[in-house]
Amino acid sequence: MPPTSSPSIVNEHLRRNKLGVPSVVFFVVAAAAPLTVIAGGAVTAVAVTELIAVPIGYLVIALVLAVFSAGYVAMSRHVVNAGAFYSYITRGLGRRFGVSAAGVAVMAYNLMQVGLYGAFGFVAAQVLDTFGVGVSWWVCALVGWAIVGVLGLLDVSLNGRVLAAMLLAEVVIVLIYDAVMISHPAGGTVQWDALDPGQLLNPSIAAVMVVSVAGFVGFEATVVFSEEARDPKRTIARATYIAIVAVGLLYGLSAWAISVATGPEAFVGRAKADGTELMFNLVVPYVGQTFVDIGHLLFLTSLFAALLVFHHTVARYSYALGREQVLPPMFGRIVRRTGAPKYGSLAQTALGLVVIVTYAIAGWDPVDNMFARLTTIGGLGVLILMAATSFSVIGFFRREPHDEPVWRRVIAPLLAGIFLAVLAIITILNLGSLLNVDATSPVAWGFPVAYGVIAAVGLIWATILKWLRSDIFARIGLGVETSATPDSGLDMQRSHRVGV
């Protein structure tokens, strides 16, 4: 039997019925950080790949993720667990693979979250510099770190309102910029070359797809908030599809608008020359510097919003693992007053501090070395998890038949799984170029190896639990289905269906 001090699912659960569809959408779209992706990711993708197909790349990836979500949200109607990928892979492929996936997920989302501190600190320092205040990037990063640390322990619905305000302002400014760029096309004529479907036949289009999928990382976190959602069976499905459609259309429209303002023939050259300032440089002659300064400020809030959401995501993964004692039981504790994961949040805050201080002392670049590299590698981990989750959906519905159409149970997850798996392999093979390092660099091969190692450790740990703590092993992946008495007949009856 587990220690009596272990958290109980009854006594230590996340607050129920806190989030509706709008709140969940705000969380996951904020994680995608639209302004950051458009001003930074889309332009960088054009510069790196030297292809103007990025706008149509975003639309294609949105379609692929919609197919992925057919099985993903179908499973969400039957599995409600803040562990998301961990719980889904457990229920579809078995407990050992579930614990293995949990290690990959915690590593990937931690890399995404701490990497964002580099960009946040750098952009904040730039914004302050425009007001004549000179501050090091790491000082700004620490201020953001402190605010995120506090908000991470507060009521999740309060965080939802903060994110809603930031996101709405961000989307409004992006749409205004899009309108300005489209109404002032290069050469006086709106051109559609960047949306030409014929570009999908280019052998190099895979590179565009790899970069494009990184812009959507965060949408899958709808399931992470399922335990706190109102009517999760409907809320999560609706929020997931709304997030994909909204983000895909916004990315595609904005990237195309930039190509219109530069002209397709000059898009690559301007992307390389102007970098993340390209969009701002294109609109400043028509809207004035003050309006561009507002855009820079919202660029900063976009990064902050993503920081906050990924902090919540990591904390809830840790909570789910602690609740089931895959991690130490203390991670399953919550803040009684707010219902937020306590030690998962504090652990993420501590890690962020260590990374920021390390980069500051070492003098490493906060944008290229911290933001670009860590978030790219984190995105690779999420991509691997999405591929595995697609196949787990098939396994789940084979083991536990439910009234779902064959499209959701088999066809959609199979198509998405194959596509995402191939994309993950292409990403690993081209990771050096994506990180702007030599293919033989330890940075290029070290992190994929690290994912493999942590996945293997997860398999080993799950095997140890099966041998030494079969009661804990039996509850892995059950989440809110776990009863307050872990060895109850109901729990053990459920557990045999989860697999090995």
C-alpha positions as CSV (number, residue, x, y, z in Angstrom):
1,M,0.0,0.0,0.0
2,P,1.2,3.6,-0.6
3,P,2.1,5.7,2.3
4,T,-0.9,7.2,4.1
5,S,0.5,10.7,3.5
6,S,0.1,10.2,-0.3
7,P,-2.3,12.6,-1.9
8,S,-5.7,11.3,-2.6
9,I,-7.6,12.1,-5.8
10,V,-10.6,13.0,-3.7
11,N,-8.7,15.4,-1.3
12,E,-6.1,16.8,-3.7
13,H,-7.8,17.5,-7.0
14,L,-7.7,20.5,-9.3
15,R,-10.6,22.8,-9.1
16,R,-13.6,21.6,-11.1
17,N,-15.8,23.7,-13.5
18,K,-13.4,26.7,-13.6
19,L,-12.9,27.0,-17.4
20,G,-15.3,27.3,-20.2
21,V,-14.6,27.0,-23.9
22,P,-13.4,30.7,-24.3
23,S,-11.0,30.3,-21.3
24,V,-9.4,27.1,-22.7
25,V,-9.1,28.6,-26.1
26,F,-7.4,31.7,-24.6
27,F,-4.9,29.4,-22.8
28,V,-3.9,27.3,-25.8
29,V,-3.8,30.1,-28.4
30,A,-1.8,32.2,-26.0
31,A,0.7,29.3,-25.8
32,A,1.0,29.4,-29.5
33,A,2.0,33.1,-29.1
34,P,0.6,34.4,-32.5
35,L,2.5,37.6,-32.7
36,T,5.7,35.9,-31.7
37,V,5.2,33.2,-34.4
38,I,4.2,35.7,-37.1
39,A,6.9,38.3,-36.5
40,G,9.6,35.8,-35.5
41,G,8.7,32.3,-36.6
42,A,7.2,32.9,-40.0
43,V,9.9,35.3,-41.1
44,T,12.7,33.1,-39.8
45,A,11.2,30.1,-41.6
46,V,11.3,32.0,-44.9
47,A,14.9,33.1,-44.2
48,V,16.1,29.6,-43.2
49,T,14.3,27.6,-45.9
50,E,14.6,30.2,-48.6
51,L,11.0,29.3,-49.7
52,I,8.0,31.6,-49.8
53,A,5.6,28.7,-49.2
54,V,5.4,29.3,-45.4
55,P,1.8,30.7,-45.6
56,I,0.4,27.6,-47.3
57,G,2.6,25.5,-45.0
58,Y,0.7,26.8,-42.0
59,L,-2.6,26.0,-43.6
60,V,-1.6,22.5,-44.5
61,I,-0.3,21.9,-41.0
62,A,-3.6,23.2,-39.6
63,L,-5.4,20.7,-41.7
64,V,-3.1,17.9,-40.5
65,L,-3.6,18.8,-36.9
66,A,-7.4,18.9,-37.4
67,V,-7.1,15.3,-38.7
68,F,-5.0,14.5,-35.6
69,S,-7.6,16.1,-33.4
70,A,-10.4,13.9,-34.7
71,G,-9.0,11.0,-32.7
72,Y,-7.4,13.1,-30.0
73,V,-10.7,14.8,-28.9
74,A,-12.6,11.6,-29.4
75,M,-10.4,10.0,-26.8
76,S,-10.8,13.1,-24.6
77,R,-14.5,12.3,-24.2
78,H,-13.5,9.0,-22.5
79,V,-10.3,9.9,-20.7
80,V,-10.2,13.0,-18.5
81,N,-6.7,13.5,-17.1
82,A,-4.4,16.5,-16.7
83,G,-1.6,14.2,-17.8
84,A,-2.8,14.5,-21.5
85,F,-0.2,12.7,-23.7
86,Y,1.0,10.6,-20.7
87,S,-2.4,9.4,-19.9
88,Y,-3.5,8.9,-23.5
89,I,-0.4,6.9,-24.4
90,T,-0.8,4.8,-21.2
91,R,-4.4,4.0,-22.0
92,G,-3.6,3.2,-25.7
93,L,-0.1,1.6,-25.7
94,G,0.4,0.5,-22.1
95,R,1.7,1.8,-18.7
96,R,5.4,1.4,-19.5
97,F,5.1,3.5,-22.7
98,G,2.9,5.9,-20.8
99,V,5.6,6.5,-18.1
100,S,8.2,6.8,-20.9
101,A,6.1,9.4,-22.7
102,A,5.7,11.3,-19.4
103,G,9.4,11.8,-19.2
104,V,9.6,13.1,-22.8
105,A,6.6,15.4,-22.1
106,V,8.1,16.9,-19.0
107,M,11.4,17.5,-20.7
108,A,9.8,18.9,-23.9
109,Y,7.5,21.4,-22.1
110,N,10.2,22.4,-19.7
111,L,12.5,23.3,-22.6
112,M,9.7,25.2,-24.2
113,Q,9.0,27.2,-21.1
114,V,12.5,28.0,-19.9
115,G,13.6,28.8,-23.5
116,L,10.9,31.5,-23.7
117,Y,12.6,33.4,-20.9
118,G,15.5,34.2,-23.2
119,A,13.3,35.9,-25.8
120,F,11.2,37.6,-23.2
121,G,14.2,39.1,-21.4
122,F,15.7,40.2,-24.7
123,V,12.6,41.9,-26.1
124,A,11.8,43.5,-22.7
125,A,15.3,45.0,-22.6
126,Q,14.7,46.4,-26.2
127,V,11.4,47.9,-25.2
128,L,12.9,49.6,-22.2
129,D,15.8,50.8,-24.2
130,T,13.3,52.8,-26.4
131,F,12.4,54.7,-23.2
132,G,16.0,55.4,-22.4
133,V,16.3,52.7,-19.8
134,G,19.2,50.3,-20.2
135,V,18.7,47.0,-18.5
136,S,20.4,43.6,-19.1
137,W,18.2,40.9,-20.6
138,W,18.5,38.6,-17.6
139,V,17.2,41.3,-15.2
140,C,14.0,41.5,-17.4
141,A,13.8,37.7,-17.6
142,L,13.9,37.5,-13.8
143,V,11.1,40.0,-13.5
144,G,9.0,37.9,-15.9
145,W,10.1,34.8,-14.0
146,A,8.9,36.2,-10.7
147,I,5.5,37.2,-12.1
148,V,4.9,33.9,-13.8
149,G,5.9,32.1,-10.5
150,V,3.3,34.0,-8.6
151,L,0.5,33.6,-11.2
152,G,1.3,29.9,-11.4
153,L,0.0,29.4,-7.9
154,L,-3.1,31.5,-8.3
155,D,-6.6,30.6,-9.5
156,V,-6.5,29.3,-13.0
157,S,-9.6,31.3,-14.0
158,L,-7.8,34.5,-13.0
159,N,-4.9,33.5,-15.3
160,G,-7.5,32.9,-18.0
161,R,-8.7,36.5,-17.8
162,V,-5.2,37.9,-17.9
163,L,-4.4,35.8,-20.9
164,A,-7.7,36.8,-22.6
165,A,-6.9,40.5,-22.4
166,M,-3.3,40.0,-23.7
167,L,-4.4,37.7,-26.5
168,L,-7.3,39.9,-27.8
169,A,-5.0,43.0,-28.0
170,E,-2.3,40.9,-29.7
171,V,-4.7,39.5,-32.3
172,V,-6.2,43.0,-33.0
173,I,-2.8,44.5,-33.7
174,V,-1.9,41.6,-36.0
175,L,-5.1,42.0,-38.0
176,I,-4.5,45.8,-38.3
177,Y,-1.0,45.2,-39.5
178,D,-2.3,42.6,-42.0
179,A,-4.8,45.0,-43.4
180,V,-2.1,47.7,-43.8
181,M,0.3,45.3,-45.6
182,I,-2.4,43.9,-47.9
183,S,-3.6,47.4,-48.7
184,H,-0.1,48.5,-49.6
185,P,1.2,45.7,-51.8
186,A,4.7,45.9,-53.4
187,G,4.4,47.0,-57.0
188,G,0.9,48.1,-56.4
189,T,-0.7,44.7,-57.1
190,V,-1.6,42.0,-54.6
191,Q,0.2,38.8,-55.5
192,W,-0.9,35.3,-54.4
193,D,2.4,33.4,-55.2
194,A,3.0,32.4,-51.5
195,L,-0.4,30.6,-51.4
196,D,0.2,28.6,-54.7
197,P,-0.5,24.9,-53.9
198,G,2.0,24.0,-56.6
199,Q,4.7,24.8,-54.0
200,L,3.8,21.7,-52.1
201,L,5.5,19.6,-54.8
202,N,8.8,21.3,-54.1
203,P,11.2,18.6,-52.6
204,S,12.2,21.1,-49.9
205,I,8.7,21.7,-48.7
206,A,9.3,19.3,-45.8
207,A,11.6,21.9,-44.2
208,V,8.7,24.4,-44.3
209,M,6.4,21.9,-42.7
210,V,8.9,21.2,-39.9
211,V,9.2,24.9,-39.1
212,S,5.5,25.5,-39.5
213,V,4.4,22.8,-37.0
214,A,6.4,24.5,-34.3
215,G,4.1,27.5,-34.4
216,F,1.2,25.3,-33.3
217,V,2.8,23.8,-30.2
218,G,0.5,24.5,-27.4
219,F,-2.9,23.8,-29.0
220,E,-2.7,20.2,-27.8
221,A,-2.7,21.5,-24.2
222,T,-6.5,21.8,-24.2
223,V,-6.6,18.3,-22.7
224,V,-4.2,19.4,-19.9
225,F,-7.0,21.6,-18.6
226,S,-9.7,19.0,-19.0
227,E,-10.1,18.3,-15.2
228,E,-10.7,22.1,-14.6
229,A,-13.1,22.5,-17.6
230,R,-16.9,22.8,-17.4
231,D,-18.4,19.8,-19.2
232,P,-14.9,18.6,-20.4
233,K,-16.3,16.2,-23.0
234,R,-17.7,19.1,-25.0
235,T,-15.4,21.9,-23.9
236,I,-12.1,20.3,-24.8
237,A,-13.3,19.2,-28.3
238,R,-14.7,22.6,-29.2
239,A,-11.7,24.5,-27.8
240,T,-9.3,22.2,-29.7
241,Y,-10.9,22.8,-33.1
242,I,-11.4,26.5,-32.5
243,A,-7.8,26.9,-31.5
244,I,-6.5,25.1,-34.6
245,V,-8.8,27.0,-37.0
246,A,-8.1,30.4,-35.4
247,V,-4.3,29.9,-35.3
248,G,-4.0,28.3,-38.7
249,L,-6.0,31.1,-40.4
250,L,-4.2,33.8,-38.5
251,Y,-0.8,32.4,-39.3
252,G,-1.6,31.8,-43.0
253,L,-3.2,35.2,-43.5
254,S,-0.4,37.1,-41.8
255,A,2.5,35.3,-43.5
256,W,0.8,35.9,-46.8
257,A,0.2,39.6,-46.0
258,I,4.0,40.0,-45.4
259,S,4.7,38.4,-48.8
260,V,2.3,40.8,-50.4
261,A,4.0,43.8,-48.8
262,T,7.5,42.7,-49.7
263,G,6.6,41.2,-53.0
264,P,7.1,37.4,-53.5
265,E,10.4,37.9,-55.3
266,A,11.8,40.0,-52.4
267,F,10.3,38.0,-49.5
268,V,13.4,35.8,-48.8
269,G,15.8,38.7,-49.1
270,R,13.8,41.0,-46.8
271,A,13.3,38.1,-44.3
272,K,17.1,37.6,-44.1
273,A,17.9,41.3,-43.9
274,D,15.2,42.5,-41.5
275,G,14.6,39.4,-39.4
276,T,11.9,39.8,-36.7
277,E,11.6,43.5,-37.5
278,L,10.3,42.8,-41.0
279,M,6.6,43.1,-40.2
280,F,7.1,46.2,-38.1
281,N,9.3,47.8,-40.8
282,L,6.7,47.2,-43.4
283,V,3.9,48.9,-41.5
284,V,5.7,51.8,-39.9
285,P,5.5,54.2,-42.9
286,Y,1.7,53.9,-42.8
287,V,0.8,53.6,-39.1
288,G,3.6,55.6,-37.5
289,Q,6.2,54.8,-34.9
290,T,3.9,54.9,-31.9
291,F,1.6,52.2,-33.3
292,V,4.7,50.1,-34.0
293,D,5.9,50.6,-30.5
294,I,2.5,49.3,-29.3
295,G,3.2,46.2,-31.5
296,H,6.6,45.7,-29.9
297,L,4.9,45.9,-26.5
298,L,2.4,43.3,-27.5
299,F,5.2,41.2,-28.9
300,L,6.5,41.2,-25.3
301,T,3.1,40.3,-23.8
302,S,2.8,37.5,-26.4
303,L,5.9,36.0,-25.0
304,F,4.8,36.4,-21.5
305,A,1.4,34.8,-22.2
306,A,3.2,31.8,-23.7
307,L,5.5,31.6,-20.7
308,L,2.5,31.5,-18.3
309,V,0.6,28.8,-20.3
310,F,3.6,26.5,-20.6
311,H,4.2,27.0,-16.9
312,H,0.7,25.8,-16.2
313,T,1.1,22.9,-18.6
314,V,4.3,21.6,-16.9
315,A,2.8,22.1,-13.5
316,R,-0.2,20.0,-14.4
317,Y,1.9,17.2,-15.9
318,S,3.9,17.1,-12.7
319,Y,0.7,17.1,-10.7
320,A,-0.8,14.2,-12.7
321,L,2.4,12.2,-12.2
322,G,2.7,13.0,-8.5
323,R,-1.0,12.1,-7.9
324,E,-0.3,8.6,-9.3
325,Q,3.0,8.5,-7.6
326,V,5.1,8.0,-10.7
327,L,6.8,11.1,-9.3
328,P,7.1,11.7,-5.6
329,P,3.6,12.1,-4.1
330,M,4.3,15.7,-3.0
331,F,3.9,16.7,-6.7
332,G,0.2,15.7,-6.4
333,R,-0.5,18.4,-3.9
334,I,-2.4,21.6,-4.7
335,V,-2.7,25.1,-3.2
336,R,-5.8,24.7,-1.2
337,R,-7.1,28.2,-1.6
338,T,-6.6,28.4,-5.4
339,G,-6.6,24.7,-6.5
340,A,-3.4,25.2,-8.5
341,P,-0.7,22.5,-8.5
342,K,1.7,23.5,-5.7
343,Y,5.0,21.6,-6.0
344,G,4.8,21.2,-9.8
345,S,4.5,25.0,-10.1
346,L,7.3,25.6,-7.6
347,A,9.6,23.1,-9.3
348,Q,9.1,24.7,-12.7
349,T,9.8,28.1,-11.1
350,A,13.0,26.8,-9.6
351,L,14.2,25.3,-12.9
352,G,13.5,28.6,-14.7
353,L,15.7,30.5,-12.1
354,V,18.6,28.0,-12.6
355,V,18.5,28.3,-16.4
356,I,18.3,32.1,-16.4
357,V,21.1,32.5,-13.9
358,T,23.3,30.0,-15.8
359,Y,22.9,31.7,-19.1
360,A,23.5,35.1,-17.5
361,I,26.7,34.0,-15.8
362,A,28.0,32.1,-18.9
363,G,27.2,35.1,-21.1
364,W,25.3,32.9,-23.6
365,D,23.1,34.6,-26.2
366,P,19.5,34.6,-24.9
367,V,17.9,34.5,-28.4
368,D,19.9,32.1,-30.5
369,N,21.2,29.8,-27.7
370,M,18.3,30.0,-25.3
371,F,15.1,30.8,-27.1
372,A,15.6,29.4,-30.6
373,R,17.4,26.2,-29.6
374,L,15.5,25.2,-26.5
375,T,12.1,25.9,-27.9
376,T,13.0,24.1,-31.2
377,I,14.1,21.0,-29.2
378,G,11.1,21.2,-27.0
379,G,8.9,21.4,-30.1
380,L,10.6,18.2,-31.4
381,G,9.6,16.4,-28.2
382,V,6.0,17.5,-28.6
383,L,6.0,16.4,-32.2
384,I,7.2,12.9,-31.1
385,L,4.5,12.8,-28.5
386,M,1.7,13.7,-31.0
387,A,2.8,10.9,-33.3
388,A,2.8,8.4,-30.5
389,T,-0.6,9.7,-29.2
390,S,-2.1,9.2,-32.7
391,F,-1.2,5.5,-32.6
392,S,-2.4,5.3,-28.9
393,V,-5.9,6.4,-30.0
394,I,-6.1,3.4,-32.2
395,G,-4.9,1.1,-29.4
396,F,-7.3,2.7,-26.9
397,F,-10.4,2.2,-29.0
398,R,-9.4,-1.4,-29.9
399,R,-9.1,-2.2,-26.1
400,E,-12.1,-0.2,-24.9
401,P,-14.7,-0.1,-27.7
402,H,-16.9,3.1,-27.6
403,D,-19.5,4.5,-29.9
404,E,-17.2,6.5,-32.1
405,P,-17.1,6.4,-35.9
406,V,-14.2,4.5,-37.6
407,W,-12.9,7.8,-38.9
408,R,-12.1,8.9,-35.4
409,R,-11.1,5.5,-34.0
410,V,-8.8,4.4,-36.8
411,I,-8.5,6.3,-40.1
412,A,-7.8,9.9,-38.8
413,P,-5.3,8.8,-36.1
414,L,-3.5,6.5,-38.5
415,L,-3.1,9.2,-41.2
416,A,-2.0,11.8,-38.6
417,G,0.4,9.3,-36.9
418,I,2.2,8.4,-40.1
419,F,2.5,12.1,-41.2
420,L,3.7,13.3,-37.8
421,A,6.2,10.4,-37.4
422,V,7.7,11.1,-40.8
423,L,7.9,14.8,-39.9
424,A,9.6,13.9,-36.5
425,I,12.2,11.9,-38.4
426,I,12.9,14.7,-40.9
427,T,13.2,17.1,-38.0
428,I,15.8,14.9,-36.2
429,L,17.8,14.4,-39.4
430,N,17.8,18.2,-40.1
431,L,18.1,19.4,-36.5
432,G,21.6,20.8,-37.1
433,S,20.4,23.2,-39.8
434,L,17.3,24.1,-37.7
435,L,19.5,25.0,-34.8
436,N,22.1,26.7,-37.0
437,V,24.9,24.3,-35.9
438,D,27.0,21.7,-37.7
439,A,25.2,18.3,-38.0
440,T,28.0,16.7,-35.9
441,S,27.7,19.2,-33.1
442,P,26.7,17.7,-29.7
443,V,23.8,20.2,-29.7
444,A,22.4,18.6,-32.9
445,W,22.6,15.0,-31.8
446,G,22.7,15.4,-28.0
447,F,19.1,16.4,-27.4
448,P,17.5,13.6,-29.5
449,V,19.7,11.2,-27.6
450,A,18.6,12.8,-24.4
451,Y,14.9,12.2,-25.4
452,G,15.8,8.5,-26.1
453,V,17.6,8.2,-22.7
454,I,14.7,9.7,-20.7
455,A,12.2,7.5,-22.6
456,A,14.3,4.4,-21.7
457,V,14.5,5.6,-18.1
458,G,10.7,5.8,-18.0
459,L,10.4,2.3,-19.3
460,I,12.8,1.0,-16.6
461,W,11.1,3.0,-13.9
462,A,7.7,1.6,-14.9
463,T,9.1,-1.9,-14.8
464,I,10.5,-1.3,-11.3
465,L,7.1,-0.1,-10.1
466,K,5.5,-3.2,-11.5
467,W,7.9,-5.4,-9.7
468,L,8.1,-3.5,-6.4
469,R,4.9,-1.4,-6.2
470,S,2.2,-3.2,-8.1
471,D,-0.5,-1.1,-6.5
472,I,1.0,2.1,-7.9
473,F,1.7,0.5,-11.3
474,A,-2.0,-0.6,-11.5
475,R,-3.2,3.1,-11.1
476,I,-0.9,4.6,-13.8
477,G,-2.8,6.6,-16.3
478,L,-6.2,6.4,-14.5
479,G,-6.1,10.0,-13.3
480,V,-9.5,11.1,-12.0
481,E,-10.8,7.6,-12.3
482,T,-8.6,6.6,-9.4
483,S,-10.6,6.1,-6.3
484,A,-9.6,7.2,-2.8
485,T,-8.8,3.7,-1.9
486,P,-6.2,2.6,-4.4
487,D,-6.6,-1.1,-3.9
488,S,-10.4,-1.1,-4.3
489,G,-12.0,-3.7,-6.6
490,L,-13.2,-1.0,-8.9
491,D,-9.8,0.4,-9.4
492,M,-8.2,-3.0,-10.1
493,Q,-11.1,-3.9,-12.5
494,R,-10.3,-0.8,-14.5
495,S,-6.6,-1.1,-14.3
496,H,-6.4,-4.4,-16.2
497,R,-7.7,-2.7,-19.3
498,V,-4.8,-0.1,-19.4
499,G,-2.3,-2.7,-20.5
500,V,1.3,-3.4,-19.6
